[in-house]
Amino acid sequence: MERRLDFEGLVKKTKRTIIRQFCLSVVIAYIIPISAISVDFTKDSQQIGHELFKVIFNVFSWLYICISLLIILTFNIRRFFKTIKNEMNIVYHQSIWLSSNNSSSSLTLHEFIETNKRIELMQQKIKNMIEIEKHQKEDVLFRVSAMAHDLKTPLTVIKGNSELLQLVELSEVDQQCVKDIEKASSQLENYFNQLINYSKTLYDEEVVLNKFNVKNLEKIIQQECIYLIGEKIDYEYTSYITTDFKVNIDLDLLIRSVTNIINNAIFYADDSGKFVKITLSEDSRYLIIGIWNNGSEFSDDVLSNFGKLFYREDISRTSQMQHFGIGLAFVKQVMDRHSGELILKNTNPGALVEMLIPKTITLGK
């Protein structure tokens, strides 16, 4: 194992190496060969000294010495900087990942060794913090999800009783109250279902991805649109898929995501004439599922925070009814599990949500 040095020690070592190599090159590669050729050692010592003096101090000798020194300096300085660069690269790559890197054991400079130790210590602290936060988040979501399950039972009773009361002859005011109760119960049930779905994406360590042909997926999504929208509002379903390829998806999670976005699109569409457009398209890397509505555009606040659980906007898009950011957080989580992307845009004018799912196998045109 190479002896460990500090930066100052490396500089001194390089200087000593340069001096040693230069002296050896002058003595072994120049003085001895030239003397053997140019000096007649059978003469007396004074003549030998004079001839050696001429050999050592001629122009060619100094030129040789300068060139030798330049080559030795270049070689050693280059090796000096290469050593520093290699050790910097090791520390840099070690700092990128939260897992230890075996290459860190090859460090030889004291400063880089100490820096690397501090980075590893900081990484360990970050890992511990992430682990603690993950457990806390899972615990909170588990409790909230359990509460949502518990509340669904009395909520179902309330909803069922409100439906029964509508069959009884009531005053106009009572009928309106019962309808309001049923509407609020349906909304709460929808929130609870969204929250349960979101929590499942976190608890399930493994998402079961299966290869689906895009043509089959097109038909499934089209049927889902017919079921969800039907005759409620005007809508348009268009597919721009021109190639035959496959995608790795968890069909149940993807359909729930599409359902979620379509329901939001219907809710936020313009009340004076609701219209929703669903498109399937592709680029070189992704299958793109786009859902657009003709309602108000997304604010900058929504575009920055849409993936956060329980995020709630305080402006026009929530003026009709309070929403708690569960739906988009769920879809964002599903896209992350599929190594895809969720994109929100303002266009046409209106609001567009795009789900990008990576292609796996292209079968041809």
C-alpha positions in Angstrom: 0.0 0.0 0.0 1.3 3.4 -0.9 2.4 5.6 2.0 0.0 8.3 2.8 1.2 11.9 2.5 -0.2 15.4 3.0 -0.2 17.9 0.2 3.1 19.5 1.3 4.7 16.0 1.5 3.6 15.3 -2.0 5.2 18.5 -3.2 8.5 17.6 -1.4 8.4 14.1 -2.8 7.9 15.4 -6.4 10.9 17.9 -5.9 13.1 15.1 -4.7 12.1 12.9 -7.6 12.9 15.6 -10.1 16.3 16.3 -8.6 17.2 12.5 -8.4 16.0 11.8 -12.0 17.8 14.9 -13.3 21.1 13.9 -11.7 20.9 10.3 -12.9 20.1 11.4 -16.4 23.1 13.8 -16.5 25.5 11.3 -15.0 24.3 8.0 -16.6 22.8 9.2 -19.9 25.3 11.9 -20.7 28.6 12.4 -18.8 29.6 8.7 -18.7 28.9 7.9 -22.4 30.4 11.1 -23.7 33.4 10.8 -21.5 34.0 7.2 -22.6 33.9 8.4 -26.2 35.6 11.8 -26.0 38.3 11.5 -23.3 41.5 9.5 -23.6 42.1 8.1 -20.1 45.7 7.0 -21.0 46.9 10.6 -20.8 47.9 12.3 -17.6 45.4 13.6 -15.1 45.7 17.3 -16.1 44.9 16.5 -19.8 42.0 14.3 -18.7 40.6 17.1 -16.5 40.9 19.6 -19.4 39.1 17.2 -21.8 36.3 16.5 -19.2 35.9 20.3 -18.7 35.5 20.8 -22.4 32.9 18.0 -22.6 30.8 19.3 -19.6 30.8 23.0 -20.5 30.3 23.0 -24.2 27.1 24.4 -25.8 25.7 21.0 -26.6 26.1 19.9 -23.0 24.0 22.8 -21.7 21.4 22.2 -24.4 21.2 18.6 -23.4 20.9 19.5 -19.7 18.1 22.0 -20.4 16.1 19.6 -22.5 16.5 16.8 -20.0 15.4 19.1 -17.2 12.4 20.3 -19.2 11.3 16.7 -19.9 11.8 15.6 -16.3 9.9 18.6 -15.0 7.0 18.1 -17.5 6.7 14.4 -16.6 6.8 14.8 -12.9 4.5 17.9 -12.7 2.1 16.1 -15.0 2.1 13.0 -12.7 1.7 15.4 -9.7 -1.4 16.9 -11.1 -2.7 13.6 -12.2 -2.4 12.2 -8.7 -4.4 15.2 -7.4 -7.0 14.9 -10.1 -7.5 11.1 -9.5 -8.0 11.7 -5.8 -10.4 14.6 -6.4 -12.4 12.4 -8.7 -12.6 9.7 -6.0 -13.8 12.3 -3.5 -16.2 13.8 -6.0 -17.9 10.5 -7.0 -18.0 9.5 -3.3 -19.9 12.7 -2.6 -22.5 12.0 -5.3 -23.9 8.8 -3.8 -25.2 8.0 -0.4 -23.6 4.6 -0.4 -19.9 4.0 0.4 -17.5 3.6 -2.5 -14.7 1.0 -2.3 -12.4 3.3 -4.4 -12.1 5.7 -1.4 -9.6 3.2 0.1 -7.1 4.1 -2.6 -6.7 7.7 -1.4 -3.2 8.7 -0.4 -3.3 12.4 0.4 -4.2 13.3 4.0 -6.4 16.3 3.0 -8.5 14.2 0.6 -8.8 11.4 3.1 -10.1 13.8 5.8 -12.4 15.4 3.3 -13.8 12.0 2.3 -14.3 11.0 5.9 -16.3 14.1 6.6 -18.4 13.5 3.4 -19.1 9.9 4.5 -20.1 11.2 8.0 -22.4 13.8 6.4 -23.9 11.1 4.1 -24.6 8.9 7.0 -26.4 11.7 8.8 -28.5 12.4 5.6 -29.3 8.7 5.2 -30.5 8.6 8.9 -32.6 11.7 8.4 -34.2 10.3 5.2 -34.9 7.0 7.0 -36.5 8.8 10.0 -38.5 11.0 7.7 -39.7 8.0 5.6 -40.8 6.2 8.7 -42.6 9.3 10.1 -44.3 9.8 6.8 -45.4 6.2 6.5 -46.7 6.3 10.1 -48.7 9.5 9.5 -50.1 8.1 6.2 -50.9 4.8 7.9 -52.8 6.6 10.6 -54.7 8.8 8.2 -55.4 5.9 5.9 -56.7 3.8 8.8 -58.9 6.8 9.8 -60.2 7.1 6.3 -61.2 3.4 6.4 -62.9 3.8 9.7 -64.8 6.9 8.6 -66.0 5.2 5.4 -68.5 3.0 7.4 -70.4 5.8 9.1 -70.1 7.9 5.9 -71.8 5.0 4.0 -74.6 5.0 6.6 -75.1 8.8 6.2 -75.1 8.5 2.4 -77.6 5.6 2.5 -80.0 7.3 4.9 -79.9 10.5 2.8 -80.8 8.5 -0.3 -83.7 6.9 1.6 -84.9 10.3 2.9 -85.2 11.4 -0.7 -87.8 8.8 -1.3 -90.0 10.3 1.5 -92.2 13.3 0.9 -90.3 16.2 2.3 -90.5 20.0 2.1 -88.5 21.8 -0.5 -86.0 23.0 2.2 -85.6 19.5 3.6 -85.1 18.0 0.2 -82.3 20.5 -0.5 -80.7 19.7 2.8 -80.8 16.0 2.1 -79.2 16.6 -1.4 -76.5 18.7 0.2 -75.8 15.9 2.7 -75.6 13.4 -0.1 -73.3 15.6 -2.2 -71.0 16.3 0.7 -70.9 12.6 1.6 -69.9 11.7 -2.0 -67.2 14.3 -1.9 -65.8 13.0 1.4 -65.9 9.4 0.1 -64.0 10.4 -3.0 -61.3 12.1 -0.8 -61.0 9.1 1.4 -60.6 6.8 -1.6 -57.9 9.0 -3.0 -56.1 9.1 0.3 -56.2 5.3 0.6 -54.9 4.9 -3.0 -52.1 7.3 -2.3 -51.0 5.5 0.8 -51.0 2.2 -1.0 -48.4 3.5 -3.5 -46.1 4.2 -0.6 -46.7 1.0 1.4 -46.3 -1.3 -1.6 -42.5 -1.6 -2.0 -42.9 -3.3 -5.3 -45.2 -2.1 -8.1 -46.1 -5.0 -10.4 -45.3 -3.8 -13.9 -46.4 -5.8 -16.9 -45.8 -5.3 -20.6 -48.8 -3.9 -22.4 -49.3 -3.4 -26.1 -50.1 0.3 -26.7 -53.1 -0.7 -29.0 -54.7 -2.7 -26.2 -54.0 0.1 -23.7 -55.7 2.6 -26.1 -58.9 0.6 -26.1 -58.9 0.3 -22.3 -58.5 4.0 -21.8 -61.1 4.8 -24.4 -63.6 2.5 -22.6 -62.7 4.2 -19.3 -63.5 7.6 -20.8 -66.9 6.4 -22.1 -67.7 5.0 -18.6 -66.5 8.1 -16.7 -67.8 10.8 -19.0 -70.5 9.2 -21.1 -73.3 11.7 -21.8 -72.4 14.1 -18.9 -70.5 16.6 -20.9 -69.0 17.1 -24.3 -65.6 15.4 -24.8 -63.2 14.4 -27.5 -61.0 11.3 -27.5 -58.1 11.2 -30.1 -55.2 8.9 -30.6 -52.1 10.0 -32.5 -50.2 6.7 -32.0 -48.6 5.7 -35.3 -46.2 3.0 -34.2 -46.7 -0.3 -32.4 -44.8 -0.5 -29.1 -45.1 -1.8 -25.5 -45.0 -0.1 -22.2 -44.3 -1.4 -18.7 -47.2 -0.5 -16.5 -49.3 -1.4 -13.4 -52.6 -1.2 -15.2 -54.7 -0.8 -12.1 -52.6 2.2 -10.9 -52.5 3.8 -14.3 -56.3 3.6 -14.8 -56.9 5.0 -11.4 -54.6 7.9 -12.3 -56.4 8.5 -15.6 -59.7 8.3 -13.7 -58.5 10.8 -11.2 -57.3 13.4 -13.8 -60.5 13.0 -15.8 -62.7 13.6 -12.8 -60.6 16.7 -11.9 -60.9 17.9 -15.6 -64.7 17.5 -15.5 -64.9 19.3 -12.1 -62.8 22.3 -13.2 -64.1 22.6 -16.8 -66.0 25.8 -17.7 -69.5 25.7 -16.2 -71.0 27.6 -19.1 -70.0 24.7 -21.5 -67.8 22.0 -20.1 -65.5 20.3 -22.6 -62.7 17.8 -22.0 -60.2 16.5 -24.5 -58.3 13.2 -24.1 -55.3 12.5 -26.4 -52.9 9.7 -26.7 -49.6 10.5 -28.5 -46.0 9.5 -28.5 -42.5 10.8 -29.0 -39.2 8.9 -29.3 -39.2 8.0 -25.6 -42.7 8.2 -24.1 -46.3 7.3 -24.4 -48.1 10.6 -23.6 -51.6 10.6 -22.1 -53.0 14.2 -22.2 -56.2 15.4 -20.5 -57.3 19.0 -21.2 -60.2 20.9 -20.0 -61.6 24.4 -21.0 -61.6 25.7 -17.4 -59.3 28.3 -15.7 -55.6 27.9 -16.2 -53.2 26.6 -13.6 -51.6 29.3 -11.4 -47.8 29.5 -10.9 -48.4 28.3 -7.4 -50.1 25.1 -8.6 -47.4 24.5 -11.2 -44.8 24.6 -8.5 -46.6 22.6 -5.8 -48.9 20.2 -7.5 -47.1 17.0 -6.4 -47.3 17.8 -2.6 -49.8 15.9 -0.5 -52.5 18.1 1.0 -51.4 21.1 -1.0 -54.4 23.4 -1.4 -54.6 26.4 -3.7 -56.3 29.5 -2.4 -57.4 31.1 -5.6 -59.9 30.6 -8.5 -59.5 26.9 -9.2 -60.6 26.0 -5.7 -63.2 28.7 -5.3 -66.1 26.3 -6.0 -65.1 23.6 -3.5 -62.1 22.8 -1.3 -59.7 20.3 -2.7 -56.6 19.0 -0.8 -54.1 18.0 -3.4 -54.5 14.2 -2.9 -55.4 13.4 -6.4 -52.4 15.0 -8.2 -50.0 13.8 -5.4 -51.3 10.2 -6.1 -50.8 10.5 -9.9 -47.3 12.0 -9.3 -46.4 9.1 -7.1 -47.7 6.6 -9.7 -45.7 8.3 -12.5 -42.5 8.1 -10.3 -43.1 4.4 -9.8 -43.3 4.0 -13.6 -40.1 6.1 -14.1 -42.3 8.5 -15.9 -43.2 12.2 -15.6 -46.3 14.3 -14.7 -46.5 17.6 -16.5 -49.0 20.5 -16.0 -49.4 23.1 -18.7 -51.6 26.1 -19.6 -52.7 26.0 -23.2 -55.5 26.8 -25.7 -56.6 28.5 -23.2 -57.3 25.9 -20.6 -55.5 23.4 -18.4 -53.6 20.4 -19.6 -52.2 17.4 -17.6 -49.8 15.1 -19.3 -48.7 11.7 -18.1 -45.5 10.5 -19.7 -44.8 6.7 -19.6 -41.5 5.3 -21.0 -41.6 3.1 -24.0 -40.0 -0.4 -23.6 -40.2 -2.2 -26.9 -40.9 -0.7 -30.3 -42.4 -3.4 -32.6 -42.4 -1.4 -35.8 -44.7 0.9 -37.9 
